[in-house]
Amino acid sequence: RAGFARAVEELCARHAAAPAGVAALAAELGLAERAFSARCRAELGAPPARLLLAHRLGRARDLLRHTGLPVAQVAASLGFASPFHFSRVYKRAFGIPPAQDRAPG
């Protein structure tokens, strides 16, 4: 279990900037797409796409809080198609827009 969780976390980290499809992620672990999805749900409690999104949003939150990068640059660096889409997804996940989730400075 721990080994699989670690492998998925490493996959998410490698693909945070250019998200890959579930089939490509599964292939990197030598699993069929359905087997990978089922194992993620069973062992990690969420489908692979949701795990990848959660990792990307966590990385975005770190960048916003610990760098002076503009929201648009954070969004682009994590593969979001537009700052508007990123802001909507971020607000849905954390309850506040990314522009308001910065360390006081």
Contact map, one row per residue, 1 for C-alpha under 8 A:
111110000000000000000000000000000000000000100000000000000000000000000000000000000000000000000000000000000
111111000000000000000000000000000000000000000000000000000000000000000000000000000000000000000000000000000
111111100000000000000000000000000000000000000000000000000000000000000000000000000000000000000000000000000
111111110000000000000000000000000000000000000000000000000000000000000000000000000000000000000000000000000
111111111000000000000000000000000000000000110000000000000000000000000000000000000000000000000000000000000
011111111100000000000000000000000000000000000000000000000000000000000000000000000000000000000000000000000
001111111110000000000000000010000000000000000000000000000000000000000000000000000000000000000000000000000
000111111111000000000000000000000000000000000000000000000000000000000000000000000000000000000000000000000
000011111111100000000000000000000000000000000000000000100000000000000000000000000000000000000000000000000
000001111111110000000000000000000000000000000000000000000000000000000000000000000000000000000000000000000
000000111111111000000000100000000000000000000000000000000000000000000000000000000000000000000000000000000
000000011111111100000000000000000000000000000000001100110000000000000000000000000000000000000000000000000
000000001111111100000000000000000000000000000000000000100000000000000000000000000000000000000000000000000
000000000111111110000000000000000000000000000000000000000000000000000000000000000000000000000000000000000
000000000011111111110000000000000000000000000000000000000000000000000000000000000000000000000000000000000
000000000001111111100000000000000000000000000000000100110000000000000000000001100000000000000000000000000
000000000000011111100000000000000000000000000000000000010000000000000000000011100000000000000000000000000
000000000000001111110000000000000000000000000000000000000000000000000000000001100000000000000000000000000
000000000000001111111000000000000000000000000000000100000000000000000000000000100000000000000000000000000
000000000000001001111101100000000000000000000000000000000000000000000000000000000000000000000000000000000
000000000000000000111111100000000000000000000000100000000000000000000000000000000000000000000000000000000
000000000000000000011111110000001000100000000001100000000000000000000000000000000000000000000000000000000
000000000000000000001111111000011000000000000000000000000000000000000000000000000000000000000000000000000
000000000000000000011111111100000000000000000000000000000000000000000000000000000000000000000000000000000
000000000010000000011111111110000000000000000000000000000000000000000000000000000000000000000000000000000
000000000000000000000111111111111001000000000000000000000000000000000000000000000000000000000000000000000
000000000000000000000011111111111000000000000000000000000000000000000000000000000000000000000000000000000
000000000000000000000001111111100000000000000000000000000000000000000000000000000000000000000000000000000
000000100000000000000000111111100000000000000000000000000000000000000000000000000000000000000000000000000
000000000000000000000000011111110000000000000000000000000000000000000000000000000000000000000000000000000
000000000000000000000000011111111011000000000000000000000000000000000000000000000000000000000000000000000
000000000000000000000010011001111111000000000000000000000000000000000000000000000000000000000000000000000
000000000000000000000110011000111111100000000000000000000000000000000000000000000000000000000000000000000
000000000000000000000000000000011111110000000000000000000000000000000000000000000000000000000000000000000
000000000000000000000000000000111111111000000000000000000000000000000000000000000000000000000000000000000
000000000000000000000000010000111111111100000001000000000000000000000000000000000000000000000000000000000
000000000000000000000100000000001111111110000011000000000000000000000000000000000000000000000000000000000
000000000000000000000000000000000111111111000010000000000000000000000000000000000000000000000000000000000
000000000000000000000000000000000011111111110000000000000000000000000000000000000000000000000000000000000
000000000000000000000000000000000001111111111111000000000000000000000000000000000000000000000000000000000
000000000000000000000000000000000000111111111111000000000000000000000000000000000000000000000000000000000
000000000000000000000000000000000000011111111100000000000000000000000000000000000000000000000000000000000
100010000000000000000000000000000000001111111000000000000000000000000000000000000000000000000000000000000
000010000000000000000000000000000000001111111100000000000000000000000000000000000000000000000000000000000
000000000000000000000000000000000000000111111110000000000000000000000000000000000000000000000000000000000
000000000000000000000000000000000000000111011111011000000000000000000000000000000000000000000000000000000
000000000000000000000000000000000000110110001111111000000000000000000000000000000000000000000000000000000
000000000000000000000100000000000001100110000111111100000000000000000000000000000000000000000000000000000
000000000000000000001100000000000000000000000011111110000000000000000000000000000000000000000000000000000
000000000000000000000000000000000000000000000111111111000000000000000000000000000000000000000000000000000
000000000001000000000000000000000000000000000111111111100000000000000000000000000000000000000000000000000
000000000001000100100000000000000000000000000001111111110000000000000000000000000000000000000000000000000
000000000000000000000000000000000000000000000000111111111000000000000000000000000000000000000000000000000
000000000000000000000000000000000000000000000000011111111100000000000000000000000000000000000000000000000
000000001001100100000000000000000000000000000000001111111110000000000000000000000000000000000000000000000
000000000001000110000000000000000000000000000000000111111111000000000000000001000000000000000000000000000
000000000000000000000000000000000000000000000000000011111111100000000000000000000000000001001000000000000
000000000000000000000000000000000000000000000000000001111111110000000000000000000000000000000000000000000
000000000000000000000000000000000000000000000000000000111111111000000000000000000000000000000000000000000
000000000000000000000000000000000000000000000000000000011111111100000000011001000000000000000000000000000
000000000000000000000000000000000000000000000000000000001111111110000000000000000000000000000000010010000
000000000000000000000000000000000000000000000000000000000111111111000000000000000000000000000000000000000
000000000000000000000000000000000000000000000000000000000011111111111000010000000000000000000000000000000
000000000000000000000000000000000000000000000000000000000001111111111110010000000000000000000000010011100
000000000000000000000000000000000000000000000000000000000000111111110000000000000000000000000000000011100
000000000000000000000000000000000000000000000000000000000000011111110000000000000000000000000000000001100
000000000000000000000000000000000000000000000000000000000000001111111000000000000000000000000000000000000
000000000000000000000000000000000000000000000000000000000000001111111100000000000000000000000000000000000
000000000000000000000000000000000000000000000000000000000000001100111110110000000000000000000000000000000
000000000000000000000000000000000000000000000000000000000000000100011111110000000000000000000000000000000
000000000000000000000000000000000000000000000000000000000000000100001111111000000010000000000000011000000
000000000000000000000000000000000000000000000000000000000000000000000111111100000110000000000000000000000
000000000000000000000000000000000000000000000000000000000000000000001111111110000000000000000000000000000
000000000000000000000000000000000000000000000000000000000001001100001111111111000000000000000000000000000
000000000000000000000000000000000000000000000000000000000001000000000011111111111110010000000000000000000
000000000000000000000000000000000000000000000000000000000000000000000001111111111110000000000000000000000
000000000000000010000000000000000000000000000000000000000000000000000000111111110000000000000000000000000
000000000000000111000000000000000000000000000000000000010001000000000000011111110000000000000000000000000
000000000000000111100000000000000000000000000000000000000000000000000000001111111000000000000000000000000
000000000000000000000000000000000000000000000000000000000000000000000000001111111110110000000000000000000
000000000000000000000000000000000000000000000000000000000000000000000000001100111110110000000000000000000
000000000000000000000000000000000000000000000000000000000000000000000001001100011111110000000000000000000
000000000000000000000000000000000000000000000000000000000000000000000011001100011111111000000000000000000
000000000000000000000000000000000000000000000000000000000000000000000000000000000111111100000000000000000
000000000000000000000000000000000000000000000000000000000000000000000000000000011111111110000000000000000
000000000000000000000000000000000000000000000000000000000000000000000000001000011111111111000000000000000
000000000000000000000000000000000000000000000000000000000000000000000000000000000011111111100000110000000
000000000000000000000000000000000000000000000000000000000000000000000000000000000001111111110000100000000
000000000000000000000000000000000000000000000000000000000000000000000000000000000000111111111000000000000
000000000000000000000000000000000000000000000000000000001000000000000000000000000000011111111111110000000
000000000000000000000000000000000000000000000000000000000000000000000000000000000000001111111111110000000
000000000000000000000000000000000000000000000000000000000000000000000000000000000000000111111111000000000
000000000000000000000000000000000000000000000000000000001000000000000000000000000000000011111110000000000
000000000000000000000000000000000000000000000000000000000000000000000000000000000000000001111111100000000
000000000000000000000000000000000000000000000000000000000000000000000000000000000000000001111111100000000
000000000000000000000000000000000000000000000000000000000000000000000000000000000000000001110111110110000
000000000000000000000000000000000000000000000000000000000000000000000000000000000000001101100111111110000
000000000000000000000000000000000000000000000000000000000000100100000010000000000000001001100001111111000
000000000000000000000000000000000000000000000000000000000000000000000010000000000000000000000000111111000
000000000000000000000000000000000000000000000000000000000000000000000000000000000000000000000001111111000
000000000000000000000000000000000000000000000000000000000000100110000000000000000000000000000001111111100
000000000000000000000000000000000000000000000000000000000000000111000000000000000000000000000000011111110
000000000000000000000000000000000000000000000000000000000000000111000000000000000000000000000000000011111
000000000000000000000000000000000000000000000000000000000000000000000000000000000000000000000000000001111
000000000000000000000000000000000000000000000000000000000000000000000000000000000000000000000000000000111
